[in-house]
């Protein structure tokens, strides 16, 4: 009986590795509607240090589709954030790190460098699909 409980705890704690950290350049939380009809999502604003700890302590997949955003995040978080324009579907247990601009860009405006992103301002948000 004791051996079974220890084995179960080891399996449960090791199974957490399947939860994934995704990096986004928007506040959109793309969930997988084929697996569930509803989700509960927790989202909160975090600072740069908290975001840095998230990417250092977890395996992540970048879904950052803009060069200047990837460069700024790489600089802020002290880790290489690749440009990776892909579609993601989050599942229960997954975490999203969201980079959002504090101002909506004008029609057709393209941010060309990190300096322009810093002038506009940004927030970092963490979402968790429960």
C-alpha positions as CSV (number, residue, x, y, z in Angstrom):
1,X,0.0,0.0,0.0
2,X,2.8,2.5,0.9
3,X,4.7,1.6,-2.3
4,X,1.6,2.3,-4.4
5,X,1.1,5.8,-2.8
6,X,4.8,6.7,-3.4
7,X,4.6,5.5,-7.0
8,X,1.4,7.5,-7.6
9,X,2.9,10.7,-6.1
10,X,6.0,10.3,-8.3
11,X,3.9,9.8,-11.4
12,X,1.7,12.8,-10.6
13,X,4.6,15.1,-9.9
14,X,6.4,14.0,-13.0
15,X,3.3,14.4,-15.2
16,X,3.4,18.2,-14.7
17,X,6.1,18.5,-17.4
18,X,3.3,18.2,-20.0
19,X,2.0,21.6,-19.0
20,X,3.4,24.1,-21.4
21,X,4.4,27.8,-21.2
22,X,3.5,29.7,-24.4
23,X,4.7,33.2,-25.2
24,X,2.3,35.5,-27.1
25,X,2.4,39.0,-28.5
26,X,-1.3,39.5,-27.7
27,X,-3.8,39.0,-24.9
28,X,-5.7,36.4,-26.8
29,X,-5.9,33.0,-24.9
30,X,-6.4,30.3,-27.6
31,X,-7.9,27.3,-26.0
32,X,-8.6,23.9,-27.5
33,X,-12.3,23.7,-28.0
34,X,-12.1,20.1,-29.2
35,X,-11.2,18.9,-25.7
36,X,-13.7,20.8,-23.6
37,X,-16.9,22.9,-23.9
38,X,-15.7,25.4,-21.2
39,X,-12.6,26.6,-19.5
40,X,-11.8,28.7,-16.5
41,X,-8.8,31.0,-17.1
42,X,-6.9,33.0,-14.5
43,X,-5.0,36.0,-15.8
44,X,-2.9,38.6,-13.9
45,X,-0.4,41.3,-14.6
46,X,3.2,40.4,-13.7
47,X,6.4,42.3,-13.7
48,X,9.6,41.7,-15.8
49,X,11.2,39.7,-12.9
50,X,8.3,37.3,-12.6
51,X,8.2,36.9,-16.4
52,X,11.9,36.2,-16.4
53,X,11.5,33.5,-13.8
54,X,8.7,31.9,-15.8
55,X,10.8,31.5,-18.9
56,X,13.9,30.4,-17.0
57,X,12.1,27.7,-14.9
58,X,9.9,26.3,-17.6
59,X,10.2,24.9,-21.1
60,X,8.4,27.3,-23.4
61,X,7.2,27.6,-27.0
62,X,7.3,31.1,-28.5
63,X,4.3,32.2,-30.6
64,X,5.8,35.7,-31.0
65,X,5.3,36.7,-34.6
66,X,7.0,40.1,-34.7
67,X,10.7,40.7,-34.9
68,X,10.8,43.8,-32.7
69,X,8.7,42.1,-30.0
70,X,10.9,39.1,-30.0
71,X,14.0,41.3,-29.6
72,X,12.5,43.4,-26.8
73,X,11.4,40.2,-24.9
74,X,14.8,38.7,-25.4
75,X,16.4,41.8,-23.9
76,X,14.0,42.1,-21.0
77,X,14.0,38.4,-20.0
78,X,17.7,37.8,-20.7
79,X,16.9,34.7,-22.8
80,X,16.6,34.2,-26.6
81,X,13.0,34.4,-27.7
82,X,12.7,33.2,-31.3
83,X,10.2,34.6,-33.8
84,X,7.7,31.8,-34.3
85,X,4.5,32.7,-36.1
86,X,2.4,29.7,-35.2
87,X,-1.1,28.8,-34.1
88,X,-1.4,27.5,-30.5
89,X,-4.2,25.7,-28.7
90,X,-3.8,25.8,-24.9
91,X,-5.1,23.0,-22.7
92,X,-5.9,22.8,-19.0
93,X,-2.7,23.3,-17.0
94,X,-1.0,25.4,-19.7
95,X,0.4,28.9,-19.0
96,X,0.6,31.9,-21.3
97,X,3.0,34.8,-21.0
98,X,1.4,37.6,-22.9
99,X,3.1,40.8,-24.2
100,X,0.6,43.5,-24.8
101,X,1.0,47.1,-26.1
102,X,-0.5,49.9,-23.9
103,X,-1.7,51.7,-27.1
104,X,-3.4,50.5,-30.2
105,X,-1.4,51.1,-33.3
106,X,-2.7,53.3,-36.1
107,X,-4.0,51.5,-39.2
108,X,-1.0,50.2,-41.2
109,X,1.5,51.2,-38.6
110,X,4.4,48.8,-38.2
111,X,6.8,48.9,-35.3
112,X,10.3,48.8,-36.7
113,X,12.5,48.6,-33.7
114,X,12.8,48.0,-29.9
115,X,13.0,51.8,-29.2
116,X,9.5,52.3,-30.7
117,X,8.1,49.5,-28.6
118,X,9.5,51.0,-25.4
119,X,8.0,54.5,-26.3
120,X,4.5,53.0,-26.7
121,X,4.8,51.0,-23.5
122,X,3.7,47.5,-22.7
123,X,2.3,45.1,-20.1
124,X,3.2,41.5,-19.3
125,X,0.3,39.2,-18.3
126,X,0.3,35.6,-17.2
127,X,-2.7,33.4,-18.0
128,X,-3.4,29.9,-16.7
129,X,-6.0,27.6,-18.2
130,X,-7.5,25.7,-15.2
